Structure formats: C-alpha cells, structure tokens
Amino acid sequence: MKVLVIGRTGQIATELLERLPRAGHDAVGLEPPELDITDPASVAAAMAAHAPDAVINAAAYTAVDKAEDDEATAFAVNATGPRLLGEATAARRIPIIHYSTDYVFAGTKDAPYAEDDATGPTGAYGRSKLAGEVALHAAHPRTVTLRTAWVCSPHGHNFLKTMLRLAETREEVAVVADQHGAPTFADDLADAAIALLPRMSHGPFGVFHLSGAPHTTWHGFAAAIFEAAGRRGLKVPRLKPIATADYPTRATRPPNSRLDCARIAAAHGIGAADWRAGLERALDRLLPR
C-alpha cells in the first residue's frame, strides 16, 4: 500500500517511516511546511499529490501544559486537523488510522478505562483530542482511532529520555508515585497500525485502546529505567517517590491512565505489548552495551 503518514519527526511518525517500508509499504511522511493539516487547501494538495491508499495521522499538539494558555492552537491541530483529514480521506474512499490519548478521560475511575466509558477531559489538551476523535469519526466511517498513553521511544522528548538525562546530573530524582498507567513504546504503536492496514478494507472500525502492559506508576517506570540503565553502565541516582501534589503542573494529569485493551485484542488480534521489552529495545539504541 501507499501510506501517507501525517507527521515525520514525532515519536510515532519516526517509527512508522522506519517500519512501513520493511513491511512492504510505500511510505511518505509530511509535516509543516509541506503539509498544514489545519488548512483545507494544504490537505487537498497533499492528497492529490501523493494519492495514498491509506493515511496514518501521527501528528498532534502534545504540549499539555502549554495548551492551557494556547487552546486555540491545540484545537486547530488536534480537532480541526483530524476533521479535515477525515473529510479528505472519506472523499477519496480510503481509510485512516488516528492516534489519541488517555487524557480524554478524567482519570478518576478505580479500574482501567474501556472505550465506552464516559469521557471527561480536565484540560485543554484532552478536550482538543476528544474533539478531534468526534470530528474525525463523524467525517469518515472507515476510521480506527488508537487511544494510548505514556508514549516513549529513543526519539524526541519523553519521560525515558528525561530520566536518562537526570541520571547523569543528579544524585537523587523525585518521581510521582500516585499516577497509574502503562508506558507505551512508539515502535509497538507503529507495528499496531501496520498490522491494521490490511484490515482497513473491512474493519471493524471505531475507537480502540492500546497501551503497554503491565500497569505501573511513573515511579515504577523510573525504577525500571534506572535498573536497566545501570546494567548498561549508567550512573544510577537515588529514586524518591512523591505525590502529584508535590509536583504541581499547569495542566492536571489523570491519576488513572490505565486503559483496558481487550477490545482491540478481540477485534484485531493486537495485544498490549510488554513495555519492559520496549524499554530494553530503546535502551539498546540509546545506551549500547
């Protein structure tokens, strides 16, 4: 298939553009200035120029705290953009795969969130991503949205790379221990989209949850990072658990980011990948033995 990846340098887009050709697909990645998904003319021109068989939208405004003061931009990228992509792909009768987030939920449930649970984003980022889901699915029935959480990779800015940087400069690192979820590695998310491509002619379509396994906390993830990095020779700092209240941020973080991934396993045979294996793969690239 000829696959148009929206995004080129983000964590998931980078993995998609590496892995799609290995799976036998012709892939092209576009981002500004070549493609502005908030501009209908730019979207139409990209579709006409590349004539894809499928689109994977890996572009998003992800500055969670900044979005509180720049909600208009967050909505332009995360809501208007998916709507325009949905309209363009529907007009060409081609499927689209889209990535979304656990931030569409308030994070107050005492169990993992299922796809049909009531949404209730508490910040601008979550509101913009939820609006994008709704607009995209309204525009195009042949859509799969993958809601995920805690995305990490060897690329870009993420928790894993922050912990490795802090390990080099600090004797002690304090990490929140009362937010629950699961790290999800970008290569696993890319592989899931690639596995979905041949199924996009018939579905089932809709919203699916896909994050890593098993569930942990940010503190638990940090402990795993430092343990694995220590085996590779990195200096390991002391790790101090703290509460969310001890680390105030502009935007509220969901205390529960756990996602129930049973639906995508039943519908498409795609299971939640073990993030501990993903961590080892990422560290093999970042800290070769």
C-alpha positions in Angstrom: 0.0 0.0 0.0 1.0 3.6 -0.4 0.7 5.1 3.0 0.7 8.8 3.8 2.0 9.4 7.4 0.9 12.7 8.8 4.0 13.8 10.7 7.6 13.0 10.1 9.8 13.7 13.2 7.5 12.8 16.1 8.0 9.6 18.1 5.4 7.5 16.4 5.9 9.0 12.9 9.6 8.3 13.1 8.9 4.6 13.9 6.2 4.4 11.2 8.5 5.7 8.5 11.2 3.3 9.5 8.9 0.2 9.7 6.4 0.7 6.9 9.0 0.0 4.2 10.2 -3.1 6.0 6.6 -4.4 5.9 6.5 -3.8 2.1 4.6 -0.5 2.1 5.5 2.7 0.2 5.5 5.4 2.9 5.8 9.2 2.8 5.8 11.5 5.8 4.6 15.1 5.7 4.5 17.8 8.2 4.8 21.7 8.1 5.7 23.4 6.0 4.9 20.7 3.3 1.6 20.0 4.9 -0.6 22.1 7.3 -3.4 19.9 8.4 -5.3 22.9 9.7 -5.6 24.3 6.1 -8.1 22.6 3.8 -6.2 23.6 0.7 -2.9 22.1 2.0 -4.7 18.9 2.9 -6.3 18.7 -0.5 -3.0 19.3 -2.3 -1.2 16.6 -0.3 -3.9 14.1 -1.1 -3.8 15.0 -4.8 0.0 14.9 -5.0 0.5 11.6 -3.2 -2.7 9.7 -3.9 -2.3 7.4 -0.9 -4.2 4.1 -0.3 -4.3 4.9 3.4 -3.5 7.6 5.9 -2.0 7.3 9.3 -2.3 10.5 11.4 0.6 10.7 13.8 0.6 14.5 14.1 -0.6 16.2 17.3 -0.2 19.2 19.5 1.2 17.5 22.6 2.4 20.3 24.8 0.0 19.5 27.6 0.8 22.4 29.9 1.3 25.0 27.1 -2.2 24.1 25.7 -3.8 25.6 28.8 -2.7 29.0 27.5 -2.8 28.2 23.8 -6.1 26.3 23.5 -6.8 27.7 20.1 -3.7 26.2 18.6 -4.3 22.9 20.3 -7.8 22.7 18.9 -6.6 23.7 15.4 -4.1 20.8 15.3 -5.9 18.2 17.4 -9.5 18.8 16.3 -9.7 20.8 13.1 -6.8 18.8 11.6 -8.4 15.4 12.1 -11.7 16.7 10.8 -10.1 17.9 7.6 -8.2 14.6 7.2 -11.4 12.7 7.8 -13.2 14.7 5.1 -10.4 14.3 2.6 -10.0 10.6 3.1 -13.7 10.0 3.0 -13.9 11.8 -0.3 -11.2 9.5 -1.7 -12.7 6.4 -0.1 -9.5 5.5 1.7 -9.2 4.5 5.4 -7.4 6.5 8.1 -5.8 5.4 11.4 -5.5 8.1 14.1 -3.8 8.2 17.5 -5.5 9.7 20.5 -4.9 9.8 24.3 -5.9 8.7 27.8 -6.3 12.5 28.5 -9.9 12.2 27.1 -10.8 10.8 30.5 -10.8 12.5 33.9 -8.6 9.7 35.3 -10.8 9.2 38.4 -12.1 5.7 37.7 -10.8 2.9 40.0 -10.3 0.5 37.2 -8.9 0.5 33.6 -10.9 2.6 31.2 -12.9 0.9 28.5 -13.7 2.6 25.2 -17.3 3.1 26.1 -16.6 4.7 29.5 -17.7 8.3 29.9 -15.1 10.8 28.8 -14.4 13.9 30.8 -11.1 15.7 29.9 -9.9 18.1 32.6 -7.6 20.2 30.4 -7.3 21.9 27.0 -5.1 19.1 25.5 -7.6 16.4 26.4 -10.6 18.5 25.2 -8.8 19.1 21.9 -8.0 15.4 21.4 -11.6 14.3 22.2 -13.0 16.9 19.8 -10.7 15.5 17.1 -11.9 12.0 17.7 -15.5 13.0 17.4 -15.0 15.2 14.3 -12.9 12.5 12.6 -15.3 9.7 13.1 -18.3 11.9 12.1 -16.5 12.7 8.9 -15.4 9.2 7.9 -16.8 5.8 9.0 -13.7 3.9 7.9 -11.6 5.2 10.8 -9.7 3.5 13.5 -8.6 5.6 16.5 -6.0 4.2 18.8 -6.1 5.8 22.2 -2.8 5.3 24.0 -0.8 6.7 27.0 2.7 7.4 28.3 4.4 7.2 24.9 8.1 6.7 24.9 10.9 6.0 22.4 14.5 6.7 21.6 13.3 9.8 19.7 12.1 13.2 20.7 11.2 14.3 24.2 9.7 11.8 26.6 9.9 10.5 30.2 12.5 7.9 29.4 14.9 10.4 27.9 14.3 12.8 30.7 15.2 10.2 33.3 18.4 9.3 31.5 19.4 12.9 31.4 18.6 13.5 35.1 20.6 10.3 36.0 23.7 12.0 34.6 23.4 15.2 36.6 21.6 14.4 39.9 22.2 12.2 42.9 18.5 12.0 43.6 15.5 12.1 41.4 11.9 12.6 42.7 9.2 11.0 40.6 5.4 10.9 41.1 4.2 7.6 42.5 0.4 8.1 42.6 -0.4 8.3 38.9 -1.1 4.9 37.4 -0.8 3.7 33.8 1.5 1.9 31.5 4.4 3.1 29.3 3.7 2.5 25.6 6.6 2.4 23.1 6.3 4.1 19.8 7.6 1.1 17.8 4.8 -1.0 19.3 2.2 1.6 18.3 3.7 1.8 14.8 3.5 -2.0 14.5 -0.1 -2.0 15.5 -1.0 0.5 12.8 0.9 -1.6 10.2 -1.0 -4.7 11.4 -4.2 -2.9 11.0 -3.6 -1.7 7.4 -4.7 -4.9 5.6 -7.8 -5.0 7.8 -8.9 -1.4 7.0 -10.8 -2.6 3.9 -13.4 -4.3 6.1 -12.9 -3.3 9.8 -14.2 -3.3 12.4 -13.6 0.4 12.7 -14.0 2.7 15.7 -12.1 3.6 18.8 -9.7 1.1 20.4 -7.5 1.4 23.4 -3.9 0.3 23.1 -1.2 0.9 25.7 1.6 -1.1 27.2 1.4 -3.8 29.9 1.7 -4.3 32.8 0.3 -1.3 34.7 2.7 0.6 36.9 3.3 4.2 38.1 5.7 6.8 36.9 7.9 6.0 39.9 7.8 2.3 39.0 8.7 3.1 35.4 11.6 5.3 36.6 12.8 2.4 38.8 12.8 0.1 35.8 14.6 2.6 33.6 17.4 3.2 36.2 17.8 -0.6 36.8 18.1 -1.3 33.1 20.4 1.7 32.6 22.6 0.7 35.5 23.2 -2.7 33.8 24.5 -0.7 30.9 26.9 1.3 32.9 24.9 4.5 33.6 25.3 6.1 37.0 22.1 5.4 38.9 20.6 8.1 41.2 18.5 7.6 44.3 14.8 7.5 43.4 12.4 9.3 45.7 8.6 8.7 45.4 6.5 11.8 45.7 2.8 12.7 45.4 1.2 14.6 42.5 0.6 17.4 44.9 4.3 17.7 45.4 4.9 18.3 41.7 2.3 20.9 40.6 1.9 21.4 36.8 -0.2 23.9 34.8 -2.5 21.1 33.5 -4.0 18.4 35.6 -2.6 14.9 34.9 -5.0 11.9 35.1 -4.3 9.9 38.3 -5.5 6.8 36.4 -4.3 6.4 32.9 -4.9 2.7 32.8 -6.6 1.5 29.6 -8.5 -1.7 29.0 -7.1 -3.1 25.8 -9.4 -6.2 25.4 -11.4 -4.8 22.5 -8.6 -4.5 20.1 -7.3 -7.9 21.0 -10.7 -9.4 20.3 -11.4 -7.4 17.2 -8.0 -7.4 15.5 -5.7 -9.8 17.4 -3.5 -7.0 18.7 -2.5 -7.2 22.3 -1.0 -4.8 24.8 2.8 -5.1 24.3 5.1 -5.6 27.3 6.7 -2.2 27.9 9.6 -3.8 29.7 10.7 -5.3 26.4 10.2 -2.0 24.7 12.4 -0.3 27.3 15.2 -2.8 26.6 14.9 -2.1 22.8 15.0 1.7 23.4 18.0 1.5 25.7 19.8 -0.7 23.3 19.6 2.2 20.9 20.3 5.0 23.4 22.9 3.2 25.6 24.6 0.4 23.5 26.2 -2.2 25.7 
